């Protein structure tokens, strides 16, 4: 749901676990809290609700990052399909 949130242009708050760390650090936006840190999650959500410029900045950066990643993946899939269709080795 993190990638979907970024693509939708929403600021994202997630726990520092699994793919969330890689996605948000690569995107350069969003807020990560330690697993089980309810207060940290609440503070991050509150920051986005009270600081509209922060929310807007992270929303815009996240959306751009999600679109760039999507274009990269689509481009790679198209290249693979073209290579298969033409018999060119990868």
PyMOL Python script that loads the backbone (N, CA, C, O; Angstrom):
from pymol import cmd

cmd.read_pdbstr("""\
ATOM      1  N   UNK A   1       0.813  -1.201   0.000  1.00  0.00           N
ATOM      2  CA  UNK A   1       0.000   0.000   0.000  1.00  0.00           C
ATOM      3  C   UNK A   1       0.855   1.262   0.000  1.00  0.00           C
ATOM      4  O   UNK A   1       0.351   2.352  -0.272  1.00  0.00           O
ATOM      5  N   UNK A   2       2.140   1.125   0.301  1.00  0.00           N
ATOM      6  CA  UNK A   2       3.009   2.298   0.329  1.00  0.00           C
ATOM      7  C   UNK A   2       3.165   2.890  -1.064  1.00  0.00           C
ATOM      8  O   UNK A   2       2.997   4.094  -1.255  1.00  0.00           O
ATOM      9  N   UNK A   3       3.485   2.048  -2.029  1.00  0.00           N
ATOM     10  CA  UNK A   3       3.662   2.535  -3.402  1.00  0.00           C
ATOM     11  C   UNK A   3       2.378   3.162  -3.929  1.00  0.00           C
ATOM     12  O   UNK A   3       2.415   4.169  -4.636  1.00  0.00           O
ATOM     13  N   UNK A   4       1.259   2.571  -3.585  1.00  0.00           N
ATOM     14  CA  UNK A   4      -0.030   3.115  -4.034  1.00  0.00           C
ATOM     15  C   UNK A   4      -0.288   4.483  -3.418  1.00  0.00           C
ATOM     16  O   UNK A   4      -0.786   5.387  -4.089  1.00  0.00           O
ATOM     17  N   UNK A   5       0.050   4.636  -2.147  1.00  0.00           N
ATOM     18  CA  UNK A   5      -0.110   5.928  -1.481  1.00  0.00           C
ATOM     19  C   UNK A   5       0.757   6.995  -2.131  1.00  0.00           C
ATOM     20  O   UNK A   5       0.306   8.116  -2.365  1.00  0.00           O
ATOM     21  N   UNK A   6       2.002   6.640  -2.420  1.00  0.00           N
ATOM     22  CA  UNK A   6       2.901   7.581  -3.087  1.00  0.00           C
ATOM     23  C   UNK A   6       2.358   7.956  -4.461  1.00  0.00           C
ATOM     24  O   UNK A   6       2.329   9.132  -4.823  1.00  0.00           O
ATOM     25  N   UNK A   7       1.928   6.956  -5.221  1.00  0.00           N
ATOM     26  CA  UNK A   7       1.408   7.209  -6.565  1.00  0.00           C
ATOM     27  C   UNK A   7       0.163   8.081  -6.534  1.00  0.00           C
ATOM     28  O   UNK A   7      -0.090   8.851  -7.460  1.00  0.00           O
ATOM     29  N   UNK A   8      -0.614   7.955  -5.461  1.00  0.00           N
ATOM     30  CA  UNK A   8      -1.831   8.764  -5.319  1.00  0.00           C
ATOM     31  C   UNK A   8      -1.520  10.171  -4.822  1.00  0.00           C
ATOM     32  O   UNK A   8      -2.421  10.998  -4.685  1.00  0.00           O
ATOM     33  N   UNK A   9      -0.244  10.441  -4.554  1.00  0.00           N
ATOM     34  CA  UNK A   9       0.127  11.782  -4.101  1.00  0.00           C
ATOM     35  C   UNK A   9      -0.229  12.044  -2.653  1.00  0.00           C
ATOM     36  O   UNK A   9      -0.624  13.153  -2.295  1.00  0.00           O
ATOM     37  N   UNK A  10      -0.092  11.026  -1.820  1.00  0.00           N
ATOM     38  CA  UNK A  10      -0.400  11.163  -0.395  1.00  0.00           C
ATOM     39  C   UNK A  10       0.876  11.025   0.415  1.00  0.00           C
ATOM     40  O   UNK A  10       1.737  10.216   0.070  1.00  0.00           O
ATOM     41  N   UNK A  11       1.019  11.800   1.489  1.00  0.00           N
ATOM     42  CA  UNK A  11       2.168  11.581   2.367  1.00  0.00           C
ATOM     43  C   UNK A  11       2.006  10.225   3.054  1.00  0.00           C
ATOM     44  O   UNK A  11       0.894   9.834   3.411  1.00  0.00           O
ATOM     45  N   UNK A  12       3.107   9.519   3.236  1.00  0.00           N
ATOM     46  CA  UNK A  12       3.039   8.161   3.758  1.00  0.00           C
ATOM     47  C   UNK A  12       3.766   8.058   5.091  1.00  0.00           C
ATOM     48  O   UNK A  12       4.884   8.550   5.244  1.00  0.00           O
ATOM     49  N   UNK A  13       3.114   7.410   6.055  1.00  0.00           N
ATOM     50  CA  UNK A  13       3.706   7.078   7.345  1.00  0.00           C
ATOM     51  C   UNK A  13       3.686   5.555   7.435  1.00  0.00           C
ATOM     52  O   UNK A  13       2.644   4.929   7.243  1.00  0.00           O
ATOM     53  N   UNK A  14       4.843   4.964   7.729  1.00  0.00           N
ATOM     54  CA  UNK A  14       4.943   3.511   7.797  1.00  0.00           C
ATOM     55  C   UNK A  14       5.908   3.112   8.897  1.00  0.00           C
ATOM     56  O   UNK A  14       6.612   3.951   9.460  1.00  0.00           O
ATOM     57  N   UNK A  15       5.934   1.814   9.198  1.00  0.00           N
ATOM     58  CA  UNK A  15       6.888   1.332  10.185  1.00  0.00           C
ATOM     59  C   UNK A  15       8.206   0.994   9.497  1.00  0.00           C
ATOM     60  O   UNK A  15       8.235   0.592   8.334  1.00  0.00           O
ATOM     61  N   UNK A  16       9.274   1.164  10.231  1.00  0.00           N
ATOM     62  CA  UNK A  16      10.627   0.897   9.730  1.00  0.00           C
ATOM     63  C   UNK A  16      10.834  -0.623   9.691  1.00  0.00           C
ATOM     64  O   UNK A  16      11.505  -1.194  10.551  1.00  0.00           O
ATOM     65  N   UNK A  17      10.250  -1.257   8.687  1.00  0.00           N
ATOM     66  CA  UNK A  17      10.342  -2.706   8.548  1.00  0.00           C
ATOM     67  C   UNK A  17      10.104  -3.084   7.091  1.00  0.00           C
ATOM     68  O   UNK A  17       9.352  -2.422   6.377  1.00  0.00           O
ATOM     69  N   UNK A  18      10.751  -4.147   6.670  1.00  0.00           N
ATOM     70  CA  UNK A  18      10.526  -4.691   5.340  1.00  0.00           C
ATOM     71  C   UNK A  18      10.771  -3.707   4.222  1.00  0.00           C
ATOM     72  O   UNK A  18      11.689  -2.890   4.285  1.00  0.00           O
ATOM     73  N   UNK A  19       9.946  -3.791   3.205  1.00  0.00           N
ATOM     74  CA  UNK A  19      10.099  -2.960   2.018  1.00  0.00           C
ATOM     75  C   UNK A  19       9.807  -1.494   2.224  1.00  0.00           C
ATOM     76  O   UNK A  19      10.187  -0.667   1.395  1.00  0.00           O
ATOM     77  N   UNK A  20       9.136  -1.149   3.318  1.00  0.00           N
ATOM     78  CA  UNK A  20       8.800   0.251   3.580  1.00  0.00           C
ATOM     79  C   UNK A  20      10.052   1.114   3.646  1.00  0.00           C
ATOM     80  O   UNK A  20      10.074   2.230   3.126  1.00  0.00           O
ATOM     81  N   UNK A  21      11.087   0.597   4.281  1.00  0.00           N
ATOM     82  CA  UNK A  21      12.326   1.352   4.433  1.00  0.00           C
ATOM     83  C   UNK A  21      12.923   1.652   3.063  1.00  0.00           C
ATOM     84  O   UNK A  21      13.252   2.800   2.763  1.00  0.00           O
ATOM     85  N   UNK A  22      13.060   0.633   2.242  1.00  0.00           N
ATOM     86  CA  UNK A  22      13.660   0.816   0.918  1.00  0.00           C
ATOM     87  C   UNK A  22      12.828   1.763   0.057  1.00  0.00           C
ATOM     88  O   UNK A  22      13.373   2.651  -0.598  1.00  0.00           O
ATOM     89  N   UNK A  23      11.530   1.578   0.057  1.00  0.00           N
ATOM     90  CA  UNK A  23      10.665   2.399  -0.792  1.00  0.00           C
ATOM     91  C   UNK A  23      10.747   3.867  -0.386  1.00  0.00           C
ATOM     92  O   UNK A  23      10.966   4.730  -1.236  1.00  0.00           O
ATOM     93  N   UNK A  24      10.575   4.157   0.889  1.00  0.00           N
ATOM     94  CA  UNK A  24      10.541   5.552   1.321  1.00  0.00           C
ATOM     95  C   UNK A  24      11.916   6.204   1.287  1.00  0.00           C
ATOM     96  O   UNK A  24      12.025   7.390   0.974  1.00  0.00           O
ATOM     97  N   UNK A  25      12.962   5.458   1.599  1.00  0.00           N
ATOM     98  CA  UNK A  25      14.299   6.048   1.522  1.00  0.00           C
ATOM     99  C   UNK A  25      14.689   6.314   0.078  1.00  0.00           C
ATOM    100  O   UNK A  25      15.307   7.337  -0.215  1.00  0.00           O
ATOM    101  N   UNK A  26      14.338   5.410  -0.828  1.00  0.00           N
ATOM    102  CA  UNK A  26      14.631   5.629  -2.251  1.00  0.00           C
ATOM    103  C   UNK A  26      13.839   6.828  -2.776  1.00  0.00           C
ATOM    104  O   UNK A  26      14.361   7.625  -3.556  1.00  0.00           O
ATOM    105  N   UNK A  27      12.600   6.953  -2.356  1.00  0.00           N
ATOM    106  CA  UNK A  27      11.764   8.061  -2.810  1.00  0.00           C
ATOM    107  C   UNK A  27      12.199   9.391  -2.199  1.00  0.00           C
ATOM    108  O   UNK A  27      11.982  10.448  -2.792  1.00  0.00           O
ATOM    109  N   UNK A  28      12.807   9.341  -1.023  1.00  0.00           N
ATOM    110  CA  UNK A  28      13.238  10.570  -0.359  1.00  0.00           C
ATOM    111  C   UNK A  28      12.100  11.328   0.288  1.00  0.00           C
ATOM    112  O   UNK A  28      12.142  12.553   0.404  1.00  0.00           O
ATOM    113  N   UNK A  29      11.088  10.600   0.708  1.00  0.00           N
ATOM    114  CA  UNK A  29       9.945  11.244   1.355  1.00  0.00           C
ATOM    115  C   UNK A  29       9.294  10.253   2.300  1.00  0.00           C
ATOM    116  O   UNK A  29       9.739   9.111   2.417  1.00  0.00           O
ATOM    117  N   UNK A  30       8.251  10.685   2.966  1.00  0.00           N
ATOM    118  CA  UNK A  30       7.544   9.817   3.897  1.00  0.00           C
ATOM    119  C   UNK A  30       8.211   9.817   5.253  1.00  0.00           C
ATOM    120  O   UNK A  30       9.301  10.365   5.422  1.00  0.00           O
ATOM    121  N   UNK A  31       7.558   9.204   6.211  1.00  0.00           N
ATOM    122  CA  UNK A  31       8.074   9.137   7.567  1.00  0.00           C
ATOM    123  C   UNK A  31       8.023   7.696   8.043  1.00  0.00           C
ATOM    124  O   UNK A  31       7.021   7.001   7.872  1.00  0.00           O
ATOM    125  N   UNK A  32       9.124   7.262   8.643  1.00  0.00           N
ATOM    126  CA  UNK A  32       9.210   5.909   9.175  1.00  0.00           C
ATOM    127  C   UNK A  32       9.285   5.958  10.696  1.00  0.00           C
ATOM    128  O   UNK A  32      10.025   6.760  11.267  1.00  0.00           O
ATOM    129  N   UNK A  33       8.516   5.095  11.341  1.00  0.00           N
ATOM    130  CA  UNK A  33       8.558   4.965  12.795  1.00  0.00           C
ATOM    131  C   UNK A  33       8.954   3.523  13.119  1.00  0.00           C
ATOM    132  O   UNK A  33       8.753   2.609  12.320  1.00  0.00           O
ATOM    133  N   UNK A  34       9.511   3.353  14.289  1.00  0.00           N
ATOM    134  CA  UNK A  34       9.903   2.005  14.716  1.00  0.00           C
ATOM    135  C   UNK A  34       8.664   1.126  14.865  1.00  0.00           C
ATOM    136  O   UNK A  34       7.604   1.613  15.258  1.00  0.00           O
ATOM    137  N   UNK A  35       8.789  -0.157  14.556  1.00  0.00           N
ATOM    138  CA  UNK A  35       7.653  -1.060  14.764  1.00  0.00           C
ATOM    139  C   UNK A  35       7.186  -0.992  16.222  1.00  0.00           C
ATOM    140  O   UNK A  35       7.996  -1.056  17.147  1.00  0.00           O
ATOM    141  N   UNK A  36       5.900  -0.865  16.407  1.00  0.00           N
ATOM    142  CA  UNK A  36       5.320  -0.794  17.744  1.00  0.00           C
ATOM    143  C   UNK A  36       5.356   0.584  18.372  1.00  0.00           C
ATOM    144  O   UNK A  36       4.836   0.770  19.472  1.00  0.00           O
ATOM    145  N   UNK A  37       5.955   1.553  17.700  1.00  0.00           N
ATOM    146  CA  UNK A  37       6.045   2.915  18.239  1.00  0.00           C
ATOM    147  C   UNK A  37       4.777   3.695  17.890  1.00  0.00           C
ATOM    148  O   UNK A  37       4.746   4.460  16.926  1.00  0.00           O
ATOM    149  N   UNK A  38       3.759   3.490  18.676  1.00  0.00           N
ATOM    150  CA  UNK A  38       2.462   4.126  18.431  1.00  0.00           C
ATOM    151  C   UNK A  38       2.581   5.644  18.531  1.00  0.00           C
ATOM    152  O   UNK A  38       2.000   6.370  17.724  1.00  0.00           O
ATOM    153  N   UNK A  39       3.326   6.116  19.512  1.00  0.00           N
ATOM    154  CA  UNK A  39       3.496   7.564  19.667  1.00  0.00           C
ATOM    155  C   UNK A  39       4.224   8.169  18.467  1.00  0.00           C
ATOM    156  O   UNK A  39       3.869   9.251  18.000  1.00  0.00           O
ATOM    157  N   UNK A  40       5.243   7.466  17.971  1.00  0.00           N
ATOM    158  CA  UNK A  40       5.968   7.942  16.796  1.00  0.00           C
ATOM    159  C   UNK A  40       5.076   8.017  15.566  1.00  0.00           C
ATOM    160  O   UNK A  40       5.154   8.971  14.791  1.00  0.00           O
ATOM    161  N   UNK A  41       4.234   7.018  15.391  1.00  0.00           N
ATOM    162  CA  UNK A  41       3.288   7.028  14.267  1.00  0.00           C
ATOM    163  C   UNK A  41       2.310   8.191  14.408  1.00  0.00           C
ATOM    164  O   UNK A  41       2.025   8.897  13.441  1.00  0.00           O
ATOM    165  N   UNK A  42       1.803   8.378  15.617  1.00  0.00           N
ATOM    166  CA  UNK A  42       0.852   9.467  15.859  1.00  0.00           C
ATOM    167  C   UNK A  42       1.501  10.827  15.612  1.00  0.00           C
ATOM    168  O   UNK A  42       0.876  11.720  15.039  1.00  0.00           O
ATOM    169  N   UNK A  43       2.751  10.985  16.043  1.00  0.00           N
ATOM    170  CA  UNK A  43       3.459  12.252  15.828  1.00  0.00           C
ATOM    171  C   UNK A  43       3.666  12.516  14.340  1.00  0.00           C
ATOM    172  O   UNK A  43       3.514  13.647  13.878  1.00  0.00           O
ATOM    173  N   UNK A  44       4.011  11.471  13.595  1.00  0.00           N
ATOM    174  CA  UNK A  44       4.229  11.634  12.160  1.00  0.00           C
ATOM    175  C   UNK A  44       2.932  12.017  11.446  1.00  0.00           C
ATOM    176  O   UNK A  44       2.930  12.895  10.583  1.00  0.00           O
ATOM    177  N   UNK A  45       1.855  11.373  11.800  1.00  0.00           N
ATOM    178  CA  UNK A  45       0.559  11.694  11.198  1.00  0.00           C
ATOM    179  C   UNK A  45       0.157  13.118  11.557  1.00  0.00           C
ATOM    180  O   UNK A  45      -0.304  13.876  10.704  1.00  0.00           O
ATOM    181  N   UNK A  46       0.333  13.473  12.820  1.00  0.00           N
ATOM    182  CA  UNK A  46      -0.002  14.828  13.270  1.00  0.00           C
ATOM    183  C   UNK A  46       0.832  15.865  12.526  1.00  0.00           C
ATOM    184  O   UNK A  46       0.323  16.925  12.164  1.00  0.00           O
ATOM    185  N   UNK A  47       2.110  15.565  12.295  1.00  0.00           N
ATOM    186  CA  UNK A  47       2.971  16.509  11.571  1.00  0.00           C
ATOM    187  C   UNK A  47       2.431  16.771  10.175  1.00  0.00           C
ATOM    188  O   UNK A  47       2.419  17.915   9.719  1.00  0.00           O
ATOM    189  N   UNK A  48       1.984  15.725   9.493  1.00  0.00           N
ATOM    190  CA  UNK A  48       1.419  15.924   8.160  1.00  0.00           C
ATOM    191  C   UNK A  48       0.098  16.695   8.201  1.00  0.00           C
ATOM    192  O   UNK A  48      -0.189  17.492   7.308  1.00  0.00           O
ATOM    193  N   UNK A  49      -0.687  16.458   9.224  1.00  0.00           N
ATOM    194  CA  UNK A  49      -1.980  17.147   9.326  1.00  0.00           C
ATOM    195  C   UNK A  49      -1.832  18.616   9.699  1.00  0.00           C
ATOM    196  O   UNK A  49      -2.661  19.440   9.315  1.00  0.00           O
ATOM    197  N   UNK A  50      -0.794  18.946  10.438  1.00  0.00           N
ATOM    198  CA  UNK A  50      -0.634  20.328  10.908  1.00  0.00           C
ATOM    199  C   UNK A  50       0.339  21.147  10.066  1.00  0.00           C
ATOM    200  O   UNK A  50       0.290  22.376  10.091  1.00  0.00           O
ATOM    201  N   UNK A  51       1.214  20.490   9.328  1.00  0.00           N
ATOM    202  CA  UNK A  51       2.191  21.194   8.486  1.00  0.00           C
ATOM    203  C   UNK A  51       1.884  20.881   7.026  1.00  0.00           C
ATOM    204  O   UNK A  51       2.417  19.929   6.455  1.00  0.00           O
ATOM    205  N   UNK A  52       1.030  21.686   6.442  1.00  0.00           N
ATOM    206  CA  UNK A  52       0.581  21.429   5.072  1.00  0.00           C
ATOM    207  C   UNK A  52       1.726  21.510   4.072  1.00  0.00           C
ATOM    208  O   UNK A  52       1.712  20.805   3.063  1.00  0.00           O
ATOM    209  N   UNK A  53       2.723  22.363   4.336  1.00  0.00           N
ATOM    210  CA  UNK A  53       3.837  22.454   3.391  1.00  0.00           C
ATOM    211  C   UNK A  53       4.649  21.153   3.400  1.00  0.00           C
ATOM    212  O   UNK A  53       5.116  20.711   2.350  1.00  0.00           O
ATOM    213  N   UNK A  54       4.819  20.544   4.565  1.00  0.00           N
ATOM    214  CA  UNK A  54       5.503  19.250   4.662  1.00  0.00           C
ATOM    215  C   UNK A  54       4.702  18.179   3.930  1.00  0.00           C
ATOM    216  O   UNK A  54       5.255  17.387   3.166  1.00  0.00           O
ATOM    217  N   UNK A  55       3.405  18.165   4.170  1.00  0.00           N
ATOM    218  CA  UNK A  55       2.545  17.174   3.518  1.00  0.00           C
ATOM    219  C   UNK A  55       2.569  17.343   1.998  1.00  0.00           C
ATOM    220  O   UNK A  55       2.639  16.360   1.260  1.00  0.00           O
ATOM    221  N   UNK A  56       2.511  18.580   1.543  1.00  0.00           N
ATOM    222  CA  UNK A  56       2.528  18.851   0.104  1.00  0.00           C
ATOM    223  C   UNK A  56       3.867  18.455  -0.501  1.00  0.00           C
ATOM    224  O   UNK A  56       3.915  17.834  -1.563  1.00  0.00           O
ATOM    225  N   UNK A  57       4.952  18.814   0.173  1.00  0.00           N
ATOM    226  CA  UNK A  57       6.290  18.479  -0.335  1.00  0.00           C
ATOM    227  C   UNK A  57       6.456  16.970  -0.467  1.00  0.00           C
ATOM    228  O   UNK A  57       6.857  16.477  -1.521  1.00  0.00           O
ATOM    229  N   UNK A  58       6.148  16.232   0.603  1.00  0.00           N
ATOM    230  CA  UNK A  58       6.303  14.777   0.558  1.00  0.00           C
ATOM    231  C   UNK A  58       5.338  14.132  -0.436  1.00  0.00           C
ATOM    232  O   UNK A  58       5.678  13.133  -1.070  1.00  0.00           O
ATOM    233  N   UNK A  59       4.146  14.695  -0.572  1.00  0.00           N
ATOM    234  CA  UNK A  59       3.188  14.167  -1.549  1.00  0.00           C
ATOM    235  C   UNK A  59       3.715  14.309  -2.964  1.00  0.00           C
ATOM    236  O   UNK A  59       3.635  13.371  -3.757  1.00  0.00           O
ATOM    237  N   UNK A  60       4.258  15.484  -3.285  1.00  0.00           N
ATOM    238  CA  UNK A  60       4.764  15.734  -4.633  1.00  0.00           C
ATOM    239  C   UNK A  60       5.998  14.888  -4.930  1.00  0.00           C
ATOM    240  O   UNK A  60       6.107  14.304  -6.008  1.00  0.00           O
ATOM    241  N   UNK A  61       6.925  14.820  -3.979  1.00  0.00           N
ATOM    242  CA  UNK A  61       8.129  14.012  -4.172  1.00  0.00           C
ATOM    243  C   UNK A  61       7.756  12.542  -4.325  1.00  0.00           C
ATOM    244  O   UNK A  61       8.288  11.854  -5.197  1.00  0.00           O
ATOM    245  N   UNK A  62       6.855  12.064  -3.492  1.00  0.00           N
ATOM    246  CA  UNK A  62       6.432  10.671  -3.552  1.00  0.00           C
ATOM    247  C   UNK A  62       5.761  10.315  -4.858  1.00  0.00           C
ATOM    248  O   UNK A  62       6.012   9.252  -5.425  1.00  0.00           O
ATOM    249  N   UNK A  63       4.912  11.197  -5.334  1.00  0.00           N
ATOM    250  CA  UNK A  63       4.218  10.931  -6.602  1.00  0.00           C
ATOM    251  C   UNK A  63       5.216  10.859  -7.745  1.00  0.00           C
ATOM    252  O   UNK A  63       5.146   9.950  -8.571  1.00  0.00           O
ATOM    253  N   UNK A  64       6.142  11.804  -7.801  1.00  0.00           N
ATOM    254  CA  UNK A  64       7.160  11.796  -8.855  1.00  0.00           C
ATOM    255  C   UNK A  64       8.007  10.524  -8.786  1.00  0.00           C
ATOM    256  O   UNK A  64       8.313   9.922  -9.815  1.00  0.00           O
ATOM    257  N   UNK A  65       8.382  10.119  -7.581  1.00  0.00           N
ATOM    258  CA  UNK A  65       9.185   8.908  -7.412  1.00  0.00           C
ATOM    259  C   UNK A  65       8.414   7.674  -7.874  1.00  0.00           C
ATOM    260  O   UNK A  65       8.972   6.802  -8.539  1.00  0.00           O
ATOM    261  N   UNK A  66       7.139   7.603  -7.522  1.00  0.00           N
ATOM    262  CA  UNK A  66       6.313   6.460  -7.923  1.00  0.00           C
ATOM    263  C   UNK A  66       6.153   6.413  -9.439  1.00  0.00           C
ATOM    264  O   UNK A  66       6.216   5.337 -10.032  1.00  0.00           O
ATOM    265  N   UNK A  67       5.949   7.556 -10.068  1.00  0.00           N
ATOM    266  CA  UNK A  67       5.789   7.587 -11.522  1.00  0.00           C
ATOM    267  C   UNK A  67       7.091   7.217 -12.225  1.00  0.00           C
ATOM    268  O   UNK A  67       7.072   6.505 -13.229  1.00  0.00           O
ATOM    269  N   UNK A  68       8.220   7.693 -11.708  1.00  0.00           N
ATOM    270  CA  UNK A  68       9.515   7.361 -12.303  1.00  0.00           C
ATOM    271  C   UNK A  68       9.770   5.865 -12.193  1.00  0.00           C
ATOM    272  O   UNK A  68      10.254   5.245 -13.140  1.00  0.00           O
ATOM    273  N   UNK A  69       9.448   5.285 -11.047  1.00  0.00           N
ATOM    274  CA  UNK A  69       9.640   3.846 -10.865  1.00  0.00           C
ATOM    275  C   UNK A  69       8.733   3.080 -11.817  1.00  0.00           C
ATOM    276  O   UNK A  69       9.154   2.100 -12.433  1.00  0.00           O
ATOM    277  N   UNK A  70       7.505   3.520 -11.933  1.00  0.00           N
ATOM    278  CA  UNK A  70       6.553   2.848 -12.816  1.00  0.00           C
ATOM    279  C   UNK A  70       7.046   2.885 -14.261  1.00  0.00           C
ATOM    280  O   UNK A  70       6.967   1.883 -14.972  1.00  0.00           O
ATOM    281  N   UNK A  71       7.553   4.040 -14.694  1.00  0.00           N
ATOM    282  CA  UNK A  71       8.067   4.149 -16.056  1.00  0.00           C
ATOM    283  C   UNK A  71       9.268   3.224 -16.257  1.00  0.00           C
ATOM    284  O   UNK A  71       9.417   2.609 -17.312  1.00  0.00           O
ATOM    285  N   UNK A  72      10.120   3.132 -15.238  1.00  0.00           N
ATOM    286  CA  UNK A  72      11.292   2.246 -15.310  1.00  0.00           C
ATOM    287  C   UNK A  72      10.850   0.794 -15.469  1.00  0.00           C
ATOM    288  O   UNK A  72      11.383   0.072 -16.311  1.00  0.00           O
ATOM    289  N   UNK A  73       9.887   0.366 -14.669  1.00  0.00           N
ATOM    290  CA  UNK A  73       9.408  -1.016 -14.720  1.00  0.00           C
ATOM    291  C   UNK A  73       8.727  -1.297 -16.046  1.00  0.00           C
ATOM    292  O   UNK A  73       8.953  -2.340 -16.659  1.00  0.00           O
ATOM    293  N   UNK A  74       7.890  -0.360 -16.490  1.00  0.00           N
ATOM    294  CA  UNK A  74       7.201  -0.550 -17.773  1.00  0.00           C
ATOM    295  C   UNK A  74       8.216  -0.609 -18.906  1.00  0.00           C
ATOM    296  O   UNK A  74       8.094  -1.437 -19.809  1.00  0.00           O
ATOM    297  N   UNK A  75       9.217   0.265 -18.864  1.00  0.00           N
ATOM    298  CA  UNK A  75      10.255   0.265 -19.892  1.00  0.00           C
ATOM    299  C   UNK A  75      11.013  -1.043 -19.924  1.00  0.00           C
ATOM    300  O   UNK A  75      11.295  -1.569 -21.001  1.00  0.00           O
ATOM    301  N   UNK A  76      11.347  -1.580 -18.757  1.00  0.00           N
ATOM    302  CA  UNK A  76      12.070  -2.844 -18.677  1.00  0.00           C
ATOM    303  C   UNK A  76      11.214  -3.980 -19.234  1.00  0.00           C
ATOM    304  O   UNK A  76      11.722  -4.844 -19.948  1.00  0.00           O
ATOM    305  N   UNK A  77       9.927  -3.984 -18.915  1.00  0.00           N
ATOM    306  CA  UNK A  77       9.038  -5.031 -19.417  1.00  0.00           C
ATOM    307  C   UNK A  77       8.893  -4.935 -20.933  1.00  0.00           C
ATOM    308  O   UNK A  77       8.867  -5.952 -21.625  1.00  0.00           O
ATOM    309  N   UNK A  78       8.799  -3.709 -21.445  1.00  0.00           N
ATOM    310  CA  UNK A  78       8.673  -3.527 -22.886  1.00  0.00           C
ATOM    311  C   UNK A  78       9.937  -3.992 -23.598  1.00  0.00           C
ATOM    312  O   UNK A  78       9.860  -4.626 -24.650  1.00  0.00           O
ATOM    313  N   UNK A  79      11.093  -3.683 -23.033  1.00  0.00           N
ATOM    314  CA  UNK A  79      12.358  -4.113 -23.638  1.00  0.00           C
ATOM    315  C   UNK A  79      12.468  -5.635 -23.641  1.00  0.00           C
ATOM    316  O   UNK A  79      12.901  -6.226 -24.630  1.00  0.00           O
ATOM    317  N   UNK A  80      12.082  -6.261 -22.549  1.00  0.00           N
ATOM    318  CA  UNK A  80      12.109  -7.726 -22.474  1.00  0.00           C
ATOM    319  C   UNK A  80      11.186  -8.332 -23.530  1.00  0.00           C
ATOM    320  O   UNK A  80      11.561  -9.295 -24.199  1.00  0.00           O
ATOM    321  N   UNK A  81       9.994  -7.781 -23.684  1.00  0.00           N
ATOM    322  CA  UNK A  81       9.045  -8.286 -24.686  1.00  0.00           C
ATOM    323  C   UNK A  81       9.598  -8.105 -26.099  1.00  0.00           C
ATOM    324  O   UNK A  81       9.458  -8.992 -26.941  1.00  0.00           O
ATOM    325  N   UNK A  82      10.225  -6.956 -26.357  1.00  0.00           N
ATOM    326  CA  UNK A  82      10.811  -6.700 -27.673  1.00  0.00           C
ATOM    327  C   UNK A  82      11.942  -7.679 -27.952  1.00  0.00           C
ATOM    328  O   UNK A  82      12.044  -8.203 -29.062  1.00  0.00           O
ATOM    329  N   UNK A  83      12.787  -7.931 -26.972  1.00  0.00           N
ATOM    330  CA  UNK A  83      13.880  -8.879 -27.159  1.00  0.00           C
ATOM    331  C   UNK A  83      13.346 -10.284 -27.442  1.00  0.00           C
ATOM    332  O   UNK A  83      13.875 -10.994 -28.296  1.00  0.00           O
ATOM    333  N   UNK A  84      12.312 -10.674 -26.730  1.00  0.00           N
ATOM    334  CA  UNK A  84      11.725 -12.006 -26.966  1.00  0.00           C
ATOM    335  C   UNK A  84      11.129 -12.090 -28.363  1.00  0.00           C
ATOM    336  O   UNK A  84      11.284 -13.096 -29.055  1.00  0.00           O
ATOM    337  N   UNK A  85      10.454 -11.039 -28.767  1.00  0.00           N
ATOM    338  CA  UNK A  85       9.794 -11.041 -30.065  1.00  0.00           C
ATOM    339  C   UNK A  85      10.810 -11.062 -31.227  1.00  0.00           C
ATOM    340  O   UNK A  85      10.543 -11.643 -32.279  1.00  0.00           O
ATOM    341  N   UNK A  86      11.955 -10.433 -31.026  1.00  0.00           N
ATOM    342  CA  UNK A  86      12.949 -10.363 -32.091  1.00  0.00           C
ATOM    343  C   UNK A  86      14.036 -11.420 -31.964  1.00  0.00           C
ATOM    344  O   UNK A  86      14.857 -11.578 -32.867  1.00  0.00           O
ATOM    345  N   UNK A  87      14.046 -12.145 -30.848  1.00  0.00           N
ATOM    346  CA  UNK A  87      15.071 -13.175 -30.641  1.00  0.00           C
ATOM    347  C   UNK A  87      16.405 -12.626 -30.182  1.00  0.00           C
ATOM    348  O   UNK A  87      17.396 -13.358 -30.164  1.00  0.00           O
ATOM    349  N   UNK A  88      16.456 -11.371 -29.815  1.00  0.00           N
ATOM    350  CA  UNK A  88      17.712 -10.780 -29.322  1.00  0.00           C
ATOM    351  C   UNK A  88      17.927 -11.205 -27.879  1.00  0.00           C
ATOM    352  O   UNK A  88      17.036 -11.061 -27.041  1.00  0.00           O
ATOM    353  N   UNK A  89      19.096 -11.723 -27.596  1.00  0.00           N
ATOM    354  CA  UNK A  89      19.400 -12.184 -26.247  1.00  0.00           C
ATOM    355  C   UNK A  89      19.497 -11.009 -25.284  1.00  0.00           C
ATOM    356  O   UNK A  89      19.870  -9.896 -25.656  1.00  0.00           O
ATOM    357  N   UNK A  90      19.151 -11.293 -24.048  1.00  0.00           N
ATOM    358  CA  UNK A  90      19.236 -10.242 -23.019  1.00  0.00           C
ATOM    359  C   UNK A  90      20.635 -10.078 -22.530  1.00  0.00           C
ATOM    360  O   UNK A  90      20.892  -9.240 -21.665  1.00  0.00           O
TER     361      UNK A  90
END
""", "prot")
cmd.dss("prot")
cmd.show_as("cartoon", "prot")
cmd.util.cbc("prot")
cmd.orient("prot")
